[in-house]
Amino acid sequence: MGQTTGKAAMRIVRSTYDKTGAPFEVGVLISCDSRTQLHVHIAAGKTTFTTKMQ
């Protein structure tokens, strides 16, 4: 990823399931830039992710 060894990073894995409980989507987000803010909003039936560069 072109980063210095030992630099902090964040990894988020999001799995989405259908009404029967079967997984149908997986998303992986890796952020290693200290200038990025990640905002996660979790509500019943909906989760949103937004990022903001500083």
Residue pairs with C-beta under 8 A, 6 or more apart in sequence:
1 9
1 30
1 32
3 9
3 32
7 32
8 32
8 34
9 30
9 31
9 32
10 29
10 30
10 31
10 32
10 38
11 28
11 29
11 30
12 27
12 28
12 29
12 38
12 40
12 49
13 26
13 27
13 28
14 26
14 27
14 28
14 29
14 47
14 49
15 23
15 25
15 26
16 23
16 24
16 25
16 26
16 27
17 23
17 24
18 24
29 38
29 49
31 38
31 51
35 53
35 54
36 51
36 52
36 53
36 54
37 51
37 52
37 54
38 49
38 50
38 51
39 49
39 50
39 51
39 52
40 47
40 48
40 49
41 47
41 48
41 50
